[in-house]
Amino acid sequence: MGFGTLALIAAVALLGPLLAARRRWNLPVVLGELAAGMLIGISGLHLVDATDPILSFLADIGFALVMFVAGTHVPMRDTAIRPALRRGVLRAVVVGVAAVPVGIALAAAFGTGKAGLYAVLVASSSAALVLPIVDSLRLGGASVVDTVAQVAVADAACIVALPLVIDPGRAPRAALGAVVVAAGGALVYLAFRAMVRSGLQDRLHRVSEQRGFALELRVNLILLFGLAAVATSMHVSVMLAGFALGLALSAVGEPRRLARQLFGVTEGFLGPLFFVWLGASLDLRALALAPSYIGLGVALGVSAVLVHAVARLLGQPLPLAALSAAQLGIPVAAATVGTQLGLFAPGEAPALLLGALVTIGIAAIAGGLAGRRGMVRR
């Protein structure tokens, strides 16, 4: 691991913006970054060793930051979201219940014994993916607000549930770790709120801006790394630590200057590094050697869309139901954690990401259809 490797990763990661530049495709940047990692990693040219401990550690930092930023994107302070939460929670619960028998059926059909994991994957949504699609297409209206609330609830619930189902033997310890990390996030929220009400945050912000200290970024990185240390010590993914801190910051209001700083650190370097590393660690040749996993990936993606379509029975327009099925964070986390713990057979982790790609493709089409049906901001 050296500067040459970092330069190569930064260069190939530009494939993400290149593929996402065409707005009509509605493709997330991470797709190109994953593809770039596959090209230079174990599936392609073997130019990067994904098992290098330094690279793996930097990727973990990137993963925590990606989930931190995803948490800040959940509109916790949006007054339009709060009345929609009741309907959003109801839909998320209905989708979650419907996902259980589907997860059992998929595990039985493919003989993997991972019914709980598949149920969580099928029920999950990605706020970090759906919200940018909604913004780029200028979707709006009551149905869209309800869908955003549903996606936020499902995303948070599945992030908590994933550590419990991915390795059932460690579920009690993972549950305790999730509670401790969530409690840490709640304490951070209370501390942030006290700082806002006392005016301390404004004073620190002014001093930091005038003197160029970047105090807010430093404090939040300290908190993020502290929560991540607690999570890893209790065998919980840093994903939960990042998302919990992001929600706490979103609930009190993220300063614009901090948002720009986080955007630069995450989207400019560590986030792309994580996704390139993840792509480099996936052995796509295993999918060719075990075609059943290709079927598993397609089945997971299609099942997720069909299960989310159940919300049509509760009055949700079908294009928005399909849009709410878009997932990325949970499959990426499952592939990352499962690979690190050695829980997956060769080809199983890429199958999870294949399922996510299916949902993203359908969500891109559904978002455009929602716009053409007039579900846009007035």
C-alpha positions as CSV (number, residue, x, y, z in Angstrom):
1,M,0.0,0.0,0.0
2,G,1.5,3.3,-1.1
3,F,0.8,6.6,-2.8
4,G,0.8,4.9,-6.2
5,T,-2.1,2.7,-5.1
6,L,-4.0,5.7,-3.7
7,A,-3.4,7.6,-7.0
8,L,-4.7,4.6,-9.0
9,I,-7.8,4.3,-6.8
10,A,-8.6,8.0,-7.0
11,A,-8.1,7.9,-10.8
12,V,-10.4,4.9,-11.5
13,A,-13.0,6.2,-9.1
14,L,-13.6,9.0,-11.6
15,L,-15.6,6.4,-13.5
16,G,-18.4,7.1,-11.0
17,P,-19.0,10.7,-12.0
18,L,-18.6,9.9,-15.6
19,L,-21.4,7.4,-15.6
20,A,-23.6,9.5,-13.3
21,A,-23.1,12.7,-15.4
22,R,-26.1,11.9,-17.7
23,R,-29.0,13.0,-15.5
24,R,-31.6,11.1,-17.5
25,W,-30.1,7.8,-16.4
26,N,-30.5,8.6,-12.7
27,L,-27.5,6.4,-11.9
28,P,-25.8,6.8,-8.5
29,V,-22.1,7.7,-8.5
30,V,-21.2,4.6,-6.5
31,L,-22.1,2.2,-9.4
32,G,-19.1,3.5,-11.5
33,E,-16.8,3.3,-8.4
34,L,-17.8,-0.3,-7.7
35,A,-17.2,-1.2,-11.4
36,A,-13.8,0.5,-11.3
37,G,-12.9,-1.6,-8.2
38,M,-14.0,-4.8,-10.0
39,L,-11.8,-3.8,-12.9
40,I,-8.6,-3.3,-10.9
41,G,-9.3,-5.9,-8.2
42,I,-9.5,-9.6,-7.8
43,S,-12.1,-9.9,-10.6
44,G,-10.0,-8.0,-13.1
45,L,-6.4,-6.9,-13.4
46,H,-5.2,-7.6,-9.8
47,L,-3.7,-4.1,-9.6
48,V,-5.0,-3.6,-6.0
49,D,-4.8,-6.0,-3.1
50,A,-8.1,-5.5,-1.2
51,T,-6.7,-7.5,1.7
52,D,-4.0,-5.0,2.5
53,P,-4.7,-4.0,6.1
54,I,-4.0,-0.3,5.6
55,L,-6.3,-0.1,2.6
56,S,-9.0,-2.1,4.5
57,F,-8.7,0.4,7.4
58,L,-9.1,3.4,5.2
59,A,-12.1,1.7,3.6
60,D,-13.6,1.2,7.0
61,I,-13.2,5.0,7.7
62,G,-14.8,5.7,4.3
63,F,-17.7,3.3,5.1
64,A,-18.4,5.1,8.4
65,L,-18.3,8.5,6.7
66,V,-20.6,7.4,3.9
67,M,-23.2,6.2,6.5
68,F,-22.7,9.4,8.5
69,V,-23.5,11.5,5.5
70,A,-26.4,9.2,4.7
71,G,-27.8,9.8,8.2
72,T,-27.5,13.6,7.8
73,H,-29.6,13.4,4.6
74,V,-32.6,12.0,6.4
75,P,-34.8,15.1,6.8
76,M,-35.4,14.9,10.6
77,R,-36.3,18.6,10.9
78,D,-38.5,18.8,7.9
79,T,-42.0,19.7,9.2
80,A,-43.7,18.1,6.2
81,I,-42.1,14.8,7.1
82,R,-43.6,14.5,10.6
83,P,-47.3,14.2,9.7
84,A,-46.3,11.6,7.0
85,L,-44.4,9.5,9.5
86,R,-47.5,7.6,10.6
87,R,-48.2,6.5,7.1
88,G,-44.6,5.9,6.4
89,V,-44.2,3.7,9.5
90,L,-47.3,1.7,8.6
91,R,-46.1,1.1,5.0
92,A,-42.6,0.2,6.2
93,V,-44.1,-2.3,8.7
94,V,-46.3,-3.9,6.1
95,V,-43.4,-4.2,3.7
96,G,-41.3,-5.7,6.5
97,V,-43.9,-8.3,7.4
98,A,-44.3,-9.2,3.7
99,A,-40.6,-9.6,3.4
100,V,-40.4,-12.4,6.0
101,P,-42.0,-15.2,4.0
102,V,-40.1,-14.1,0.9
103,G,-36.8,-14.3,2.8
104,I,-37.7,-17.8,4.0
105,A,-38.6,-18.9,0.5
106,L,-35.4,-17.5,-1.1
107,A,-33.2,-19.2,1.5
108,A,-35.0,-22.5,0.9
109,A,-34.9,-22.2,-2.9
110,F,-31.1,-21.5,-2.9
111,G,-30.2,-23.6,0.1
112,T,-28.2,-20.9,1.9
113,G,-30.0,-20.9,5.3
114,K,-29.9,-17.0,5.4
115,A,-33.7,-16.3,5.6
116,G,-33.3,-13.5,8.1
117,L,-30.6,-11.7,6.0
118,Y,-32.7,-12.0,2.8
119,A,-35.8,-10.7,4.6
120,V,-33.9,-7.6,5.7
121,L,-32.4,-7.0,2.3
122,V,-35.8,-7.3,0.6
123,A,-37.5,-5.0,3.1
124,S,-34.7,-2.4,3.0
125,S,-34.6,1.0,1.3
126,S,-31.8,3.5,0.8
127,A,-32.4,7.1,1.9
128,A,-29.0,8.1,0.5
129,L,-30.2,6.8,-2.9
130,V,-33.9,7.7,-3.0
131,L,-33.5,11.3,-1.8
132,P,-31.1,12.3,-4.5
133,I,-33.4,10.8,-7.2
134,V,-36.4,12.7,-5.7
135,D,-34.4,15.9,-5.7
136,S,-32.9,15.5,-9.2
137,L,-36.3,14.8,-10.7
138,R,-38.0,17.5,-8.6
139,L,-40.6,15.0,-7.4
140,G,-43.1,16.4,-4.9
141,G,-46.6,16.2,-3.4
142,A,-48.1,14.3,-0.4
143,S,-47.4,10.9,-1.8
144,V,-43.7,11.7,-2.3
145,V,-43.4,13.0,1.2
146,D,-45.0,9.8,2.5
147,T,-42.6,7.8,0.5
148,V,-39.6,9.7,1.8
149,A,-40.8,9.0,5.4
150,Q,-41.2,5.4,4.6
151,V,-37.8,5.1,3.1
152,A,-36.2,6.8,6.1
153,V,-37.9,4.5,8.6
154,A,-37.1,1.4,6.6
155,D,-33.4,2.4,6.2
156,A,-33.0,3.1,9.9
157,A,-34.8,-0.1,11.0
158,C,-32.8,-2.3,8.6
159,I,-29.5,-0.8,9.6
160,V,-30.3,-1.8,13.2
161,A,-31.6,-5.3,12.1
162,L,-28.7,-6.2,9.8
163,P,-26.1,-7.0,12.5
164,L,-28.7,-9.2,14.2
165,V,-29.5,-11.4,11.2
166,I,-26.2,-11.6,9.3
167,D,-24.6,-13.8,12.0
168,P,-27.3,-15.3,14.2
169,G,-24.8,-16.9,16.5
170,R,-23.6,-13.4,17.6
171,A,-27.1,-11.9,17.7
172,P,-27.2,-11.3,21.5
173,R,-23.9,-9.5,21.5
174,A,-24.8,-7.6,18.3
175,A,-28.1,-6.5,19.9
176,L,-26.3,-5.2,23.0
177,G,-23.8,-3.4,20.8
178,A,-26.6,-1.9,18.7
179,V,-28.3,-0.6,21.8
180,V,-25.1,0.9,23.2
181,V,-24.3,2.6,19.9
182,A,-27.9,3.9,19.5
183,A,-27.7,5.2,23.1
184,G,-24.4,6.9,22.2
185,G,-26.1,8.6,19.3
186,A,-29.0,9.8,21.5
187,L,-26.5,11.3,24.0
188,V,-24.8,13.1,21.2
189,Y,-28.1,14.5,20.1
190,L,-28.9,15.8,23.6
191,A,-25.4,17.3,23.8
192,F,-25.8,19.0,20.4
193,R,-29.3,20.3,21.3
194,A,-27.9,21.8,24.6
195,M,-25.1,23.5,22.7
196,V,-27.6,25.0,20.2
197,R,-29.9,26.3,22.9
198,S,-27.1,27.8,25.0
199,G,-25.7,29.6,22.0
200,L,-22.4,27.7,22.3
201,Q,-22.6,26.2,18.9
202,D,-23.0,29.7,17.3
203,R,-20.0,31.0,19.2
204,L,-17.9,28.0,18.2
205,H,-19.1,28.3,14.6
206,R,-18.1,32.0,14.4
207,V,-14.6,31.4,15.9
208,S,-14.0,28.4,13.6
209,E,-15.1,30.3,10.5
210,Q,-13.1,33.5,11.3
211,R,-9.9,31.6,12.3
212,G,-10.2,28.7,9.9
213,F,-10.1,26.1,12.7
214,A,-12.7,23.6,11.2
215,L,-13.8,22.9,14.8
216,E,-17.1,21.4,13.8
217,L,-15.5,19.0,11.5
218,R,-12.9,18.0,14.1
219,V,-15.5,17.5,16.8
220,N,-17.8,15.4,14.6
221,L,-14.9,13.2,13.4
222,I,-13.9,12.7,17.1
223,L,-17.5,11.6,17.9
224,L,-17.7,9.4,14.8
225,F,-14.4,7.6,15.5
226,G,-15.4,7.3,19.1
227,L,-18.7,5.7,18.3
228,A,-17.0,3.5,15.7
229,A,-14.5,2.3,18.3
230,V,-17.4,1.4,20.6
231,A,-19.2,-0.4,17.7
232,T,-16.1,-2.5,16.6
233,S,-15.3,-3.4,20.2
234,M,-18.8,-4.9,20.5
235,H,-18.6,-6.5,17.1
236,V,-21.1,-4.2,15.5
237,S,-20.5,-2.6,12.1
238,V,-19.2,0.9,11.9
239,M,-22.3,1.4,9.6
240,L,-24.5,1.8,12.6
241,A,-22.1,4.2,14.3
242,G,-22.0,6.5,11.3
243,F,-25.8,6.4,10.7
244,A,-26.6,7.1,14.4
245,L,-24.3,10.1,14.5
246,G,-25.7,11.4,11.2
247,L,-29.3,11.2,12.5
248,A,-28.3,13.0,15.7
249,L,-26.7,15.8,13.6
250,S,-29.7,16.0,11.2
251,A,-32.1,16.2,14.2
252,V,-30.5,19.4,15.5
253,G,-29.6,20.9,12.1
254,E,-26.4,20.4,10.2
255,P,-24.5,23.6,9.6
256,R,-23.9,24.3,6.0
257,R,-20.2,24.8,6.4
258,L,-19.9,21.4,8.1
259,A,-22.0,19.9,5.3
260,R,-19.6,21.2,2.7
261,Q,-16.6,19.9,4.7
262,L,-18.1,16.5,5.1
263,F,-19.0,16.4,1.5
264,G,-15.4,17.2,0.5
265,V,-13.8,14.6,2.8
266,T,-16.3,11.9,2.0
267,E,-17.2,12.3,-1.6
268,G,-13.8,13.6,-2.6
269,F,-11.7,10.8,-1.2
270,L,-12.7,8.3,1.5
271,G,-16.2,7.4,0.1
272,P,-14.9,6.6,-3.4
273,L,-12.0,4.7,-1.8
274,F,-14.4,2.5,0.1
275,F,-16.6,1.7,-2.9
276,V,-13.5,1.0,-5.1
277,W,-12.1,-1.2,-2.4
278,L,-15.4,-3.1,-2.1
279,G,-15.5,-3.7,-5.8
280,A,-11.9,-4.8,-5.8
281,S,-12.7,-7.3,-3.0
282,L,-15.6,-9.0,-4.9
283,D,-14.7,-12.0,-7.0
284,L,-17.2,-11.9,-9.9
285,R,-15.6,-15.0,-11.4
286,A,-17.2,-16.9,-8.6
287,L,-20.6,-15.9,-10.0
288,A,-19.6,-17.5,-13.3
289,L,-18.5,-20.7,-11.5
290,A,-21.8,-20.8,-9.5
291,P,-24.6,-19.5,-11.7
292,S,-27.1,-20.1,-9.0
293,Y,-25.9,-17.0,-7.3
294,I,-26.7,-15.0,-10.4
295,G,-30.2,-16.3,-9.9
296,L,-30.1,-15.4,-6.2
297,G,-29.1,-11.8,-7.0
298,V,-31.8,-11.3,-9.6
299,A,-34.4,-12.9,-7.3
300,L,-33.4,-10.6,-4.4
301,G,-33.8,-7.5,-6.6
302,V,-37.1,-8.5,-8.2
303,S,-38.5,-9.7,-4.8
304,A,-37.6,-6.4,-3.2
305,V,-39.6,-4.5,-5.8
306,L,-42.5,-6.9,-5.6
307,V,-42.6,-6.7,-1.8
308,H,-42.5,-2.9,-1.8
309,A,-45.4,-3.0,-4.3
310,V,-47.5,-4.3,-1.5
311,A,-47.7,-0.7,-0.3
312,R,-50.0,-0.1,-3.3
313,L,-52.7,-1.6,-1.2
314,L,-52.3,1.3,1.3
315,G,-52.7,3.9,-1.4
316,Q,-49.1,4.4,-2.5
317,P,-48.7,5.0,-6.3
318,L,-47.0,2.1,-7.9
319,P,-44.0,4.1,-9.3
320,L,-43.3,5.4,-5.8
321,A,-43.6,1.9,-4.4
322,A,-41.0,0.7,-6.9
323,L,-38.8,3.8,-6.2
324,S,-38.9,3.0,-2.4
325,A,-37.4,-0.4,-3.2
326,A,-34.1,1.1,-4.3
327,Q,-31.4,-0.2,-2.0
328,L,-27.6,0.1,-1.8
329,G,-26.4,0.8,1.8
330,I,-27.8,-2.4,3.3
331,P,-26.5,-4.8,0.6
332,V,-23.1,-3.1,0.6
333,A,-22.9,-3.4,4.4
334,A,-24.0,-7.0,4.2
335,A,-21.4,-7.8,1.5
336,T,-18.7,-6.0,3.5
337,V,-19.4,-7.4,6.9
338,G,-20.1,-10.9,5.6
339,T,-16.9,-11.0,3.6
340,Q,-14.8,-9.7,6.5
341,L,-16.3,-12.3,8.8
342,G,-16.0,-15.1,6.3
343,L,-19.7,-15.8,6.4
344,F,-20.3,-16.1,2.6
345,A,-19.6,-18.7,0.0
346,P,-17.7,-17.6,-3.1
347,G,-20.1,-15.6,-5.3
348,E,-22.6,-14.9,-2.5
349,A,-21.4,-11.3,-1.7
350,P,-21.5,-10.2,-5.4
351,A,-25.0,-11.7,-5.6
352,L,-26.2,-9.3,-3.0
353,L,-24.9,-6.3,-4.9
354,L,-26.4,-7.7,-8.1
355,G,-29.8,-7.6,-6.4
356,A,-29.1,-4.0,-5.4
357,L,-28.3,-3.1,-9.0
358,V,-31.6,-4.6,-10.1
359,T,-33.5,-2.4,-7.7
360,I,-31.6,0.7,-8.7
361,G,-32.4,0.1,-12.4
362,I,-36.1,-0.3,-11.7
363,A,-36.0,2.7,-9.3
364,A,-34.5,4.9,-12.0
365,I,-37.3,3.9,-14.4
366,A,-40.0,4.4,-11.7
367,G,-38.7,7.8,-10.8
368,G,-39.0,9.0,-14.4
369,L,-42.5,7.5,-14.6
370,A,-43.5,9.3,-11.4
371,G,-42.3,12.6,-12.9
372,R,-44.3,12.0,-16.1
373,R,-47.4,11.3,-14.1
374,G,-47.2,14.8,-12.6
375,M,-45.8,13.9,-9.2
376,V,-43.6,17.0,-9.2
377,R,-43.1,20.1,-7.1
378,R,-45.4,23.0,-7.9
